[in-house]
Amino acid sequence: MPGIRAVLFDLDGTLLDTRDAWIAAFDASVAAIGRTASSGSVAAQWIGTPIEVIYERAGFTRDEIARAVPVFLEVEAASVPAGMRAYPGVREMLESLNRWKLAAVTNKSHDTSVKALRATGLLPSFSLVLGGDSVPRKKPAPDPVLKAARTFGVSPSECAVVGDTENDILAAKAAGARSIGVTWGYGTRSTLEAAGVDHLIETPEALPPLLRALTPSTAA
């Protein structure tokens, strides 16, 4: 198996704790269309899933989804930087990964992702940021992983996808990339394992040694 040359990070629940901002955006969006019975604190269990799919799970009609999504995106974008913060140890972890090409690959919109990374001081670590609007299909589809690999000029098998939910793992598997699940985010160990995750880590500090073990000295 080839060594890892690029590492593709999810944002929400992996690099950044955005739960409060996400809930506020969800609650504002459902209030805007008169569906206040749906609670962001309940829907937050699905953070990392495309927002359109979350609305479908909440029973919204196609028309309601079309009206709710712009409100969600607007409120979420306005929450930067006050509502988003890097998890402890993430900044130091990223600073130790200069051996690899790094991308942020998220279902959040591209512009909000860039703003969030800039506000939390993480943006300089990344040479590529792909949002859910950067590709035809969001995770769990393989589109963002494949686009990142093409952009970096590496094969998907030389990429590791790091994320906290099954959507990250499924996207990696569909693209032919390695997957690394993190247990400090919004997903659970059981859902990551059920999705077929290749590796699990408990802390950001555990990622650099794992990547070194997966990367022969001539591969990066």
Backbone as CSV, one residue per row, in Angstrom:
resi,resn,N_x,N_y,N_z,CA_x,CA_y,CA_z,C_x,C_y,C_z
1,MET,0.851,-1.196,0.000,0.000,0.000,0.000,0.884,1.241,0.000
2,PRO,0.572,2.256,-0.837,1.425,3.437,-0.904,1.388,4.243,0.381
3,GLY,2.420,5.032,0.596,2.456,5.892,1.770,1.519,7.079,1.624
4,ILE,1.246,7.727,2.747,0.364,8.885,2.759,1.138,10.122,2.306
5,ARG,0.593,10.834,1.338,1.203,12.073,0.866,0.331,13.290,1.127
6,ALA,-0.970,13.084,1.343,-1.886,14.191,1.600,-2.863,13.802,2.697
7,VAL,-3.193,14.764,3.552,-4.115,14.538,4.663,-5.271,15.515,4.513
8,LEU,-6.490,14.974,4.483,-7.687,15.760,4.222,-8.534,15.791,5.485
9,PHE,-8.701,16.965,6.055,-9.374,17.110,7.340,-10.808,17.613,7.189
10,ASP,-11.711,16.971,7.899,-13.036,17.527,8.126,-12.889,18.731,9.063
11,LEU,-13.903,19.600,9.105,-13.859,20.758,10.005,-14.683,20.540,11.267
12,ASP,-16.017,20.534,11.112,-16.893,20.458,12.282,-16.670,19.157,13.039
13,GLY,-16.298,19.271,14.301,-16.118,18.088,15.120,-14.765,17.423,14.971
14,THR,-13.931,17.942,14.083,-12.603,17.376,13.877,-11.531,18.412,14.198
15,LEU,-11.554,19.523,13.478,-10.643,20.634,13.776,-11.296,21.664,14.689
16,LEU,-12.572,21.924,14.438,-13.266,23.013,15.125,-14.494,22.524,15.876
17,ASP,-14.683,23.090,17.063,-15.924,22.877,17.812,-16.890,23.978,17.372
18,THR,-17.866,23.608,16.573,-18.811,24.567,16.001,-20.247,24.275,16.428
19,ARG,-20.415,23.446,17.433,-21.756,22.960,17.780,-22.713,24.100,18.122
20,ASP,-22.279,25.056,18.954,-23.168,26.141,19.365,-23.597,26.983,18.165
21,ALA,-22.640,27.271,17.278,-22.954,28.060,16.086,-23.903,27.294,15.175
22,TRP,-23.675,25.997,15.047,-24.522,25.167,14.184,-25.950,25.139,14.712
23,ILE,-26.113,24.940,16.007,-27.442,24.890,16.599,-28.166,26.221,16.410
24,ALA,-27.466,27.335,16.618,-28.075,28.651,16.449,-28.539,28.852,15.010
25,ALA,-27.716,28.408,14.057,-28.081,28.549,12.646,-29.280,27.678,12.304
26,PHE,-29.308,26.460,12.823,-30.435,25.568,12.559,-31.720,26.137,13.145
27,ASP,-31.658,26.588,14.398,-32.858,27.119,15.043,-33.374,28.357,14.309
28,ALA,-32.457,29.204,13.856,-32.874,30.397,13.112,-33.536,30.021,11.796
29,SER,-33.020,28.988,11.151,-33.567,28.603,9.850,-34.962,28.008,9.979
30,VAL,-35.182,27.191,11.008,-36.512,26.595,11.158,-37.521,27.638,11.637
31,ALA,-37.051,28.609,12.434,-37.948,29.685,12.850,-38.379,30.517,11.652
32,ALA,-37.461,30.713,10.710,-37.752,31.542,9.543,-38.846,30.945,8.659
33,ILE,-39.001,29.630,8.724,-40.039,29.004,7.892,-41.196,28.473,8.742
34,GLY,-41.200,28.844,10.028,-42.316,28.484,10.887,-42.352,27.055,11.348
35,ARG,-41.161,26.423,11.445,-41.109,25.023,11.884,-40.350,24.905,13.207
36,THR,-40.713,25.721,14.180,-39.946,25.810,15.424,-40.008,24.541,16.265
37,ALA,-40.861,23.597,15.914,-40.917,22.345,16.676,-39.654,21.520,16.477
38,SER,-38.901,21.803,15.397,-37.646,21.098,15.147,-36.526,21.808,15.895
39,SER,-35.793,21.068,16.731,-34.780,21.664,17.604,-33.372,21.415,17.085
40,GLY,-32.563,22.477,17.074,-31.175,22.336,16.666,-30.383,21.440,17.595
41,SER,-30.732,21.445,18.891,-29.998,20.606,19.831,-30.226,19.130,19.556
42,VAL,-31.389,18.797,18.994,-31.663,17.409,18.602,-31.017,17.106,17.249
43,ALA,-31.176,18.007,16.305,-30.621,17.801,14.966,-29.098,17.777,14.978
44,ALA,-28.478,18.325,16.028,-27.014,18.390,16.090,-26.370,17.007,16.086
45,GLN,-27.141,15.971,16.380,-26.596,14.613,16.321,-26.138,14.257,14.906
46,TRP,-26.635,15.019,13.915,-26.302,14.735,12.527,-25.285,15.717,11.947
47,ILE,-24.651,16.531,12.779,-23.637,17.458,12.265,-22.614,16.670,11.453
48,GLY,-22.283,17.208,10.290,-21.384,16.515,9.377,-22.115,15.934,8.187
49,THR,-23.429,15.744,8.351,-24.283,15.310,7.251,-24.697,16.541,6.450
50,PRO,-24.814,16.454,5.130,-25.285,17.612,4.367,-26.550,18.198,4.981
51,ILE,-26.600,19.527,5.103,-27.723,20.166,5.794,-29.045,19.838,5.115
52,GLU,-29.047,19.690,3.798,-30.277,19.346,3.101,-30.823,17.994,3.568
53,VAL,-29.915,17.053,3.807,-30.317,15.727,4.280,-30.866,15.803,5.705
54,ILE,-30.268,16.660,6.513,-30.745,16.822,7.891,-32.169,17.374,7.893
55,TYR,-32.430,18.345,7.046,-33.797,18.868,6.947,-34.766,17.774,6.494
56,GLU,-34.336,16.937,5.563,-35.194,15.839,5.115,-35.516,14.907,6.276
57,ARG,-34.515,14.599,7.087,-34.734,13.718,8.238,-35.694,14.345,9.241
58,ALA,-35.686,15.685,9.292,-36.586,16.396,10.208,-37.996,16.529,9.637
59,GLY,-38.216,16.021,8.418,-39.544,16.020,7.837,-39.901,17.246,7.031
60,PHE,-38.904,18.045,6.641,-39.188,19.244,5.870,-39.559,18.890,4.435
61,THR,-40.422,19.707,3.844,-40.753,19.542,2.438,-39.641,20.141,1.580
62,ARG,-39.689,19.844,0.299,-38.680,20.381,-0.625,-38.695,21.914,-0.616
63,ASP,-39.887,22.496,-0.582,-40.004,23.952,-0.560,-39.449,24.527,0.741
64,GLU,-39.738,23.872,1.859,-39.222,24.349,3.143,-37.697,24.279,3.179
65,ILE,-37.145,23.227,2.621,-35.688,23.094,2.578,-35.082,24.220,1.751
66,ALA,-35.695,24.511,0.625,-35.182,25.573,-0.245,-35.180,26.922,0.463
67,ARG,-36.152,27.142,1.358,-36.207,28.406,2.091,-35.320,28.401,3.332
68,ALA,-35.126,27.227,3.917,-34.357,27.152,5.163,-32.855,27.222,4.930
69,VAL,-32.374,26.608,3.867,-30.925,26.515,3.648,-30.250,27.886,3.587
70,PRO,-30.756,28.857,2.827,-30.075,30.155,2.792,-29.998,30.833,4.161
71,VAL,-31.053,30.677,4.977,-31.032,31.261,6.317,-29.957,30.582,7.159
72,PHE,-29.913,29.256,7.096,-28.892,28.519,7.845,-27.491,29.002,7.464
73,LEU,-27.227,29.080,6.178,-25.894,29.477,5.718,-25.552,30.898,6.144
74,GLU,-26.536,31.784,6.090,-26.289,33.175,6.472,-25.976,33.295,7.955
75,VAL,-26.766,32.640,8.788,-26.550,32.735,10.236,-25.258,32.036,10.631
76,GLU,-24.968,30.896,10.013,-23.728,30.187,10.317,-22.528,31.050,9.965
77,ALA,-22.558,31.684,8.798,-21.442,32.543,8.395,-21.267,33.704,9.355
78,ALA,-22.377,34.250,9.850,-22.305,35.380,10.776,-21.755,34.977,12.140
79,SER,-21.767,33.686,12.434,-21.300,33.220,13.740,-19.782,33.183,13.849
80,VAL,-19.096,33.348,12.725,-17.634,33.363,12.733,-17.186,34.766,13.127
81,PRO,-16.237,34.941,14.082,-15.506,33.885,14.777,-16.060,33.499,16.146
82,ALA,-17.063,34.230,16.627,-17.461,34.048,18.023,-17.934,32.631,18.324
83,GLY,-18.552,31.955,17.341,-19.152,30.663,17.633,-18.308,29.462,17.277
84,MET,-17.047,29.665,16.908,-16.219,28.545,16.476,-14.838,28.636,17.131
85,ARG,-14.304,27.501,17.555,-12.995,27.478,18.196,-12.314,26.150,17.887
86,ALA,-10.999,26.205,17.808,-10.228,24.991,17.551,-10.213,24.116,18.797
87,TYR,-10.289,22.807,18.591,-10.151,21.892,19.721,-8.741,21.986,20.300
88,PRO,-8.590,21.764,21.594,-7.257,21.783,22.199,-6.324,20.804,21.506
89,GLY,-5.125,21.271,21.204,-4.114,20.423,20.584,-4.132,20.407,19.077
90,VAL,-5.188,20.927,18.458,-5.291,20.877,16.996,-4.251,21.768,16.333
91,ARG,-4.078,22.979,16.826,-3.111,23.895,16.204,-1.708,23.303,16.237
92,GLU,-1.323,22.780,17.373,0.011,22.190,17.499,0.150,20.962,16.609
93,MET,-0.901,20.180,16.508,-0.878,19.000,15.644,-0.651,19.395,14.195
94,LEU,-1.391,20.400,13.716,-1.236,20.834,12.331,0.170,21.370,12.060
95,GLU,0.722,22.079,13.013,2.056,22.650,12.827,3.125,21.577,12.678
96,SER,2.834,20.374,13.134,3.819,19.294,13.059,3.666,18.452,11.798
97,LEU,2.744,18.848,10.916,2.447,18.025,9.740,2.967,18.647,8.444
98,ASN,4.046,19.422,8.503,4.535,20.080,7.282,5.138,19.102,6.277
99,ARG,5.260,17.853,6.647,5.756,16.829,5.721,4.696,16.455,4.673
100,TRP,3.416,16.715,4.992,2.315,16.279,4.140,1.570,17.478,3.541
101,LYS,0.938,17.258,2.402,0.013,18.243,1.842,-1.272,18.183,2.668
102,LEU,-1.781,19.350,3.061,-2.945,19.383,3.933,-4.102,20.116,3.257
103,ALA,-5.290,19.528,3.362,-6.502,20.159,2.847,-7.595,20.089,3.905
104,ALA,-8.459,21.085,3.896,-9.696,21.032,4.662,-10.800,20.638,3.693
105,VAL,-11.496,19.562,4.004,-12.526,19.016,3.102,-13.800,18.851,3.925
106,THR,-14.774,19.715,3.689,-15.918,19.811,4.583,-17.212,19.981,3.804
107,ASN,-18.327,19.675,4.442,-19.637,19.937,3.847,-20.114,21.366,4.118
108,LYS,-19.414,22.094,4.974,-19.708,23.505,5.204,-19.396,24.281,3.927
109,SER,-20.015,25.434,3.712,-19.730,26.200,2.506,-18.262,26.636,2.477
110,HIS,-17.725,26.812,1.277,-16.314,27.162,1.137,-15.989,28.480,1.837
111,ASP,-16.798,29.508,1.589,-16.478,30.818,2.159,-16.531,30.804,3.681
112,THR,-17.534,30.142,4.254,-17.616,30.056,5.706,-16.462,29.232,6.267
113,SER,-16.056,28.194,5.550,-14.929,27.369,5.992,-13.649,28.194,6.050
114,VAL,-13.405,28.983,5.016,-12.209,29.828,4.995,-12.257,30.845,6.135
115,LYS,-13.423,31.458,6.336,-13.564,32.425,7.422,-13.311,31.776,8.777
116,ALA,-13.855,30.566,8.967,-13.684,29.877,10.247,-12.231,29.503,10.492
117,LEU,-11.565,29.010,9.463,-10.157,28.642,9.608,-9.288,29.875,9.857
118,ARG,-9.615,30.969,9.178,-8.847,32.199,9.390,-9.060,32.734,10.800
119,ALA,-10.328,32.742,11.252,-10.650,33.287,12.566,-10.008,32.488,13.691
120,THR,-9.851,31.186,13.490,-9.269,30.331,14.533,-7.762,30.149,14.360
121,GLY,-7.180,30.822,13.381,-5.732,30.784,13.196,-5.205,29.551,12.510
122,LEU,-6.080,28.751,11.905,-5.647,27.492,11.300,-5.430,27.583,9.793
123,LEU,-5.921,28.639,9.159,-5.885,28.705,7.699,-4.490,28.556,7.098
124,PRO,-3.429,29.133,7.687,-2.101,29.000,7.074,-1.616,27.553,6.938
125,SER,-2.206,26.647,7.679,-1.773,25.242,7.600,-2.240,24.562,6.329
126,PHE,-3.215,25.152,5.632,-3.858,24.460,4.511,-3.558,25.129,3.178
127,SER,-3.180,24.308,2.221,-2.977,24.806,0.862,-4.222,24.633,0.018
128,LEU,-5.247,23.981,0.572,-6.491,23.761,-0.162,-7.646,23.690,0.821
129,VAL,-8.743,24.383,0.488,-9.985,24.305,1.263,-11.117,23.994,0.289
130,LEU,-11.792,22.884,0.500,-12.933,22.489,-0.321,-14.182,22.456,0.552
131,GLY,-15.206,23.207,0.161,-16.473,23.197,0.866,-17.472,22.298,0.171
132,GLY,-18.640,22.196,0.774,-19.682,21.392,0.163,-20.144,21.936,-1.165
133,ASP,-19.940,23.243,-1.374,-20.302,23.871,-2.639,-19.157,23.895,-3.640
134,SER,-18.060,23.202,-3.324,-16.909,23.144,-4.230,-16.968,21.953,-5.176
135,VAL,-17.911,21.042,-4.919,-18.021,19.800,-5.685,-19.490,19.511,-5.978
136,PRO,-19.775,18.655,-6.967,-21.172,18.340,-7.274,-21.914,17.658,-6.126
137,ARG,-21.215,16.784,-5.395,-21.858,16.030,-4.315,-21.029,16.134,-3.048
138,LYS,-21.717,16.344,-1.921,-21.047,16.445,-0.638,-20.715,15.062,-0.086
139,LYS,-19.842,15.014,0.942,-19.651,13.766,1.673,-21.000,13.296,2.217
140,PRO,-21.323,12.012,2.159,-20.426,10.856,2.030,-20.050,10.468,0.601
141,ALA,-20.431,11.247,-0.397,-19.940,10.981,-1.747,-18.436,11.215,-1.795
142,PRO,-17.719,10.562,-2.705,-16.262,10.694,-2.754,-15.766,11.961,-3.434
143,ASP,-16.674,12.778,-3.973,-16.283,13.911,-4.813,-15.218,14.816,-4.198
144,PRO,-15.371,15.281,-2.940,-14.358,16.189,-2.401,-13.006,15.524,-2.195
145,VAL,-13.010,14.248,-1.847,-11.742,13.533,-1.670,-11.038,13.383,-3.015
146,LEU,-11.794,13.026,-4.035,-11.209,12.865,-5.372,-10.692,14.196,-5.911
147,LYS,-11.434,15.280,-5.653,-10.986,16.591,-6.136,-9.716,17.031,-5.420
148,ALA,-9.628,16.781,-4.128,-8.420,17.131,-3.392,-7.218,16.355,-3.919
149,ALA,-7.415,15.064,-4.169,-6.326,14.250,-4.698,-5.868,14.776,-6.055
150,ARG,-6.804,15.093,-6.933,-6.446,15.630,-8.250,-5.687,16.945,-8.112
151,THR,-6.159,17.803,-7.236,-5.522,19.106,-7.050,-4.084,18.958,-6.555
152,PHE,-3.865,18.010,-5.675,-2.532,17.789,-5.121,-1.646,16.948,-6.035
153,GLY,-2.228,16.350,-7.066,-1.452,15.512,-7.958,-1.026,14.198,-7.337
154,VAL,-1.881,13.666,-6.479,-1.604,12.378,-5.844,-2.777,11.455,-6.131
155,SER,-2.596,10.168,-5.886,-3.697,9.231,-6.047,-4.538,9.222,-4.772
156,PRO,-5.820,8.884,-4.858,-6.639,8.797,-3.654,-6.061,7.840,-2.607
157,SER,-5.399,6.792,-3.064,-4.818,5.831,-2.117,-3.658,6.426,-1.330
158,GLU,-3.162,7.587,-1.765,-2.093,8.280,-1.042,-2.643,9.364,-0.123
159,CYS,-3.968,9.378,0.035,-4.634,10.360,0.894,-5.184,9.682,2.151
160,ALA,-5.156,10.406,3.244,-5.838,9.986,4.468,-6.901,11.015,4.790
161,VAL,-8.109,10.565,5.015,-9.213,11.436,5.394,-9.383,11.342,6.898
162,VAL,-9.343,12.487,7.571,-9.457,12.539,9.028,-10.786,13.197,9.373
163,GLY,-11.650,12.483,10.091,-12.951,13.040,10.416,-13.606,12.350,11.589
164,ASP,-14.728,12.927,12.017,-15.377,12.434,13.236,-16.688,11.702,12.993
165,THR,-17.162,11.640,11.732,-18.443,10.976,11.482,-18.316,9.944,10.370
166,GLU,-19.368,9.136,10.261,-19.367,8.100,9.229,-19.329,8.688,7.827
167,ASN,-19.796,9.934,7.658,-19.754,10.552,6.337,-18.327,10.711,5.839
168,ASP,-17.405,11.038,6.750,-15.997,11.155,6.379,-15.428,9.796,5.988
169,ILE,-15.777,8.786,6.756,-15.254,7.443,6.505,-15.794,6.891,5.189
170,LEU,-17.089,7.077,4.963,-17.698,6.572,3.733,-17.145,7.292,2.503
171,ALA,-16.899,8.583,2.619,-16.311,9.328,1.500,-14.911,8.811,1.198
172,ALA,-14.140,8.559,2.243,-12.789,8.030,2.047,-12.831,6.665,1.373
173,LYS,-13.684,5.789,1.870,-13.763,4.438,1.317,-14.206,4.468,-0.139
174,ALA,-15.191,5.320,-0.451,-15.690,5.394,-1.825,-14.632,5.920,-2.782
175,ALA,-13.723,6.742,-2.260,-12.671,7.313,-3.100,-11.427,6.432,-3.183
176,GLY,-11.332,5.446,-2.302,-10.136,4.618,-2.260,-9.029,5.186,-1.397
177,ALA,-9.404,6.085,-0.455,-8.435,6.691,0.457,-8.451,5.960,1.795
178,ARG,-7.419,6.197,2.602,-7.405,5.691,3.972,-8.273,6.585,4.850
179,SER,-8.796,6.048,5.934,-9.654,6.829,6.831,-9.126,6.762,8.251
180,ILE,-9.173,7.920,8.912,-8.758,8.029,10.311,-9.881,8.722,11.064
181,GLY,-10.494,8.010,11.984,-11.586,8.576,12.755,-11.088,9.183,14.051
182,VAL,-11.680,10.310,14.435,-11.333,10.954,15.702,-12.510,10.819,16.654
183,THR,-12.211,10.597,17.918,-13.271,10.299,18.882,-13.674,11.497,19.730
184,TRP,-13.079,12.682,19.470,-13.412,13.846,20.296,-14.516,14.717,19.676
185,GLY,-15.044,14.321,18.534,-16.006,15.158,17.831,-17.448,14.781,18.088
186,TYR,-18.282,14.918,17.053,-19.722,14.739,17.199,-20.186,13.330,16.859
187,GLY,-19.373,12.576,16.163,-19.699,11.189,15.881,-19.372,10.312,17.075
188,THR,-19.585,9.024,16.933,-19.282,8.093,18.009,-18.334,7.008,17.502
189,ARG,-17.642,6.393,18.442,-16.741,5.303,18.079,-17.505,4.187,17.360
190,SER,-18.709,3.895,17.825,-19.461,2.789,17.226,-19.864,3.097,15.793
191,THR,-20.275,4.338,15.499,-20.657,4.663,14.125,-19.446,4.693,13.216
192,LEU,-18.314,5.139,13.720,-17.088,5.132,12.927,-16.665,3.704,12.607
193,GLU,-16.736,2.842,13.601,-16.364,1.446,13.385,-17.342,0.766,12.430
194,ALA,-18.623,1.073,12.575,-19.622,0.472,11.691,-19.417,0.898,10.241
195,ALA,-18.873,2.096,10.050,-18.618,2.593,8.693,-17.348,1.990,8.083
196,GLY,-16.563,1.275,8.898,-15.365,0.621,8.390,-14.112,1.446,8.483
197,VAL,-14.018,2.299,9.505,-12.844,3.158,9.659,-11.564,2.325,9.739
198,ASP,-10.496,2.838,9.133,-9.220,2.112,9.139,-8.468,2.285,10.449
199,HIS,-8.498,3.500,11.007,-7.760,3.795,12.235,-8.599,4.737,13.090
200,LEU,-8.440,4.641,14.406,-9.096,5.541,15.338,-8.051,6.194,16.230
201,ILE,-8.231,7.499,16.498,-7.339,8.178,17.433,-8.172,8.906,18.471
202,GLU,-7.622,9.018,19.678,-8.341,9.622,20.790,-8.001,11.095,20.987
203,THR,-6.832,11.516,20.522,-6.372,12.892,20.730,-5.664,13.397,19.479
204,PRO,-5.623,14.728,19.258,-4.874,15.257,18.125,-3.400,14.859,18.141
205,GLU,-2.839,14.719,19.321,-1.422,14.383,19.428,-1.110,13.003,18.853
206,ALA,-2.133,12.170,18.729,-1.910,10.813,18.223,-1.800,10.763,16.705
207,LEU,-2.190,11.828,16.015,-2.195,11.763,14.551,-0.802,11.779,13.927
208,PRO,0.107,12.681,14.304,1.415,12.687,13.644,2.159,11.359,13.699
209,PRO,2.234,10.675,14.843,2.935,9.385,14.822,2.236,8.334,13.971
210,LEU,0.905,8.383,13.921,0.183,7.441,13.053,0.523,7.710,11.597
211,LEU,0.526,8.960,11.186,0.859,9.291,9.802,2.288,8.902,9.464
212,ARG,3.191,9.090,10.399,4.584,8.677,10.151,4.664,7.174,9.943
213,ALA,3.887,6.447,10.721,3.894,4.988,10.562,3.313,4.551,9.240
214,LEU,2.410,5.364,8.677,1.765,5.019,7.401,2.515,5.596,6.212
215,THR,3.619,6.294,6.467,4.329,6.989,5.391,5.792,6.584,5.354
216,PRO,6.185,5.735,4.410,7.606,5.437,4.242,8.394,6.716,3.990
217,SER,9.650,6.731,4.349,10.464,7.949,4.293,10.589,8.514,2.898
218,THR,10.370,7.703,1.871,10.512,8.192,0.501,9.181,8.653,-0.095
219,ALA,8.089,8.565,0.693,6.765,8.821,0.119,6.292,10.248,0.254
220,ALA,6.928,11.050,1.100,6.453,12.424,1.296,7.605,13.389,1.186
